[in-house]
Amino acid sequence: MAEKLYTIPVNEVFDKKCECPVCEIYHSLEKSSLEFTMGPSYMEDDIRAMTDKTGFCRMHSEKLLGMNNRLGMALILKTHTDKVNKDISKLSSNMKSKGFFKKADNKELLDYIKELNTSCFVCNRINEVFDRYIATIFHLWKNDSSFKEKYLKSEGFCVEHFGMLVERAESELSGKTKEEFVEVTVKLYNDNMERINEDLAWFINKFDYKYKDEPWKNSKDSVPRALTKLNGIIVEEQ
């Protein structure tokens, strides 16, 4: 099975103490995809053809820019804008020849723009592997008792990936195996969201004078951990 190729990294991420192992998987794939995009690969014709066609979403455009390779970014953007300008010029000319203001004649151009605005080379690289990582979680749940123990001891998931796991269980699992997985996942989510909520409450209390001599407990990093739970944001340690 293709999923077996990812058993080692999936096991490793569930060994970590983190608020959402699925977020950790995603961010690891994102980091490697960004580095690949701005590495020597952007000089390869086949890679440039893909970036020319898809471009980048707003979020990954900002992250690529933050990698401080302005020349590499300029080369990628130049050939991408060459293609976009050529395509839109051609589609616009077709519209004008058919009747510029007719809705039906606008469709081809508008479909092109919509596709361009929803495509991203980095997202595509992440998603084609990320899906296999998620399938691996279910494969391990069914076939590896040691992984199941790790899953049961994990600190839950962010809102998005909690929903993803419950939804994917419908197609990946069946019968009592599915029921157990969903029950465990729901409990993990609820228990750990309550833990985060309590940590935030104590963090807020610590700014009240009457609590100044009380210990911080586990609340000092509660804000970034809550952001992971709610928005999938992983704050890098300084």
N, C-alpha and C positions, 0 to 999 in steps of 0.2 A: 504493500500500500504506500502511496505517495506520502501519507501522513507520517509514516514511521521515520521519514527523513528528518522530522522536526521534533522527535521525542526528547532529544538531549536539551535543546534550548528551552523547550516548554517546561521540562522538569526543573531546569536551572532557575527559571524565573519564578516558579512556585516555591523554590527554596528560599527566595529572598523575602525579607520583611518589607512589604509595600502595601499601599492602599488599594492598588488594582493591578494585578499581574498582567492583565490584558493590555492595560495602558502601557506598561513597561515593554511588552512585546511590540506594540504599535510604535512607540517612540524610538525603540532600537532600530526598527525597520526604516523609520523616517530619517533618522540620523544617517544611516548607511546610504539611503537613496539620495539624500542631499549631497553627501560627500561624493557619491558616484557622479551625480549630475555636474558638479563643479570640478571634478577631477579631470584626468586626461581624456576621459570618454567624450567630452564635448567637442573634441577635434575629430572624432570618428564620424564618417559620413552617414552610417546607418543610424547612429544615435542622434545626430543633428537632424536627420530627416524626421525622426519621431518628435523631437522638441519643436521643430518647425511647424509640424502639423497640430500638435496638441497645446503647446504653450504651457503656462503654469497658472494655478489658481492664485488668488490674492495672498492667502496665507503663506504658500510656499514661495511665491515671488519675494515676499518680505524676508523670509528665512534665507533664501539664496543670496539676496542682496547683503544680508548681515554676515555672510561668510567672507566678505572683503576680497573678492576676486572680481574687481570691476571690469578688467579686460575680458575675462572669460564670460562674464554676464553680458557684456556688450556684443561679443561675437555671437552668442546664442540669440540674443534679442534682435540683432541685425538681420539674420537670415529668417528668423520667425516673422518679423515685420515685413520682410520682402515677400514672403508667401502670403501673409494675410492681406497685404495691400493688393497683390496680384489677383487673389481670389475674389476679394470684395469688388475690385474694379471690374472684373469680368462679370460678376453677378449683377452689379449695378447697371452695366451696359445692356445686359439681357433684359432687365426690367424696363429700361427706357425704350428699347426697341419694341416691347410688347405693350407698353402703356403704363407709364410710371405709377399711376395712382390706383391701379387695379389690385385689390387685395390678393387675388390668386397669384399674380405675378410677383408679389413681394415674398411669397412663401419660401422660395429657395434661398434667398438672401437671409431672411430672418431665421430659418432653420440652421444655416451655416453659423450665424452669429451666436445663436443659442448653444449650439454644440461647442463652439469655441469658448464660450463663457463658462461652460461646465466641464471642460477637459483640463487635465493636468498631467504632465509627464511624471512628476514625483508621486502624485496620488496613484497613478496607474501601477508604478513599480511597487509601491507599498501594498496595494490591494491584492495584486496577483499572488503575493506570498502570504499576506496576513490571513486570507481566507483558509489557507492550508494549515496555518498555526491553530486557528479556531477548530478546524476539523480534528486536529491532533489532540486537543483537549478532550474531546468526546471519545476519541479512539482510546486514549489512556484511561479515561474514566471506566470504560467498559472492560479493559484488558489488563490494567496494571493496578494492583491493590495498594502498592506503595505510593503511587501518584494520588490515589483516592484519599489516602491519609493526609497528604500534603494539601490537597484541595480543601478537606474538612478543617484543616488548621490555618487556612489562609485568612487574610483580614478583609475579605469581601472584594467588592468591585465598585467601579464608578457607576453612575446612573445609566449611562449609555451602554456600557458593556454588560451590566446586569441584564438589561433588556435584551441585548443581543444573544446572550447565553440562553435565556429562557425561550426566546423565539427559535433559536437554532436547535434546541433540544427536541422540538416537534419533528424535525426532519432527520436528526442524527440518532435519536434514541427511540425506544418504544417500550410499552408495557411498564412493568415495575421499575425497570432501570431508569426510564424517563421520569416517572413519578418521584423516585428517590432523588435524582439529580436536581429537579426543579425545587423540591422541598428543601434540600440542603442549600441550594443557591439563594433561595428567598430568605432563609434563616440567616445565612452569612451576611447577606445584604442588610437586612433589618438590624441585626445585632451590631454590626460594625458602623452603620450610620448613626445608631444611638450612641455608640462609643465616641464617635467624632463630635456629635452634638454636645455630649457631656464635657469633652475636652475644650470645646469652644466656650461653653458656659463658664468653665473654671478659668480659662484665659481672661475672659472679661472680668470675672471676679477679682483677679489679681491686680486690676487697676483701681480697685476700691481700697481706700486706706485701711479699712478694718481687716483686709486679707493680706496685708503687706508682709507679714511674718510667716504666712503659710507657705508650704512648698508648692512649686509649680506643677507637681505631678507630671502628667504626660501632655501638658497643654502648650508648652513653648512653641512647638511647630504645628499647632493645630490649624492655623490659617492655611498654609500651603497644603496640608493634608486634606483639608476640607475642599480646597480647590480641585484636588485630584478626584475626590469623590463626586463632586458636582459637575465639573467641567472637563475632566480628563487632563488637567494641566499638571505637568510634573515640573516642579521647581528644582533646578540643578543645585546641588550642594556647593556652597562657596568654599 
